[in-house]
């Protein structure tokens, strides 16, 4: 029996693949969460700026000030859309990860290995 056919080595290899996948997934989630925090902060700052601008009556504002309010509102909508996209991306990744796990488990089972990851 060659080293590549050693069941203990194969079991260890499958375990390492699973651990690597988990770490890559975690890193990806952290990057998405970091971007989410950036967007959340940007949205908060935009909301504050818009509140301050809206505290002044519209009839006292210049056309430029009204245009700036509209620009801020549009940017806020873009930020909300980006945040929604991140949530959708995260969910899509989680579904893909479940599929990858099933595929790895199927390979393990087909090779006669147990699914005990510990």
Secondary structure, DSSP 8 states (H G I E B T S, - for coil): --GGG-HHHHHHHHHHHHHHHHHHHHHHHHHHHHHHHHHHHHHHHHHHHHHHHHTS-GGGS-HHHHHHHHHHHHHHHHHHHHHHHHHHHHHHHHHHHHHHHHHHHHHHHHTT------
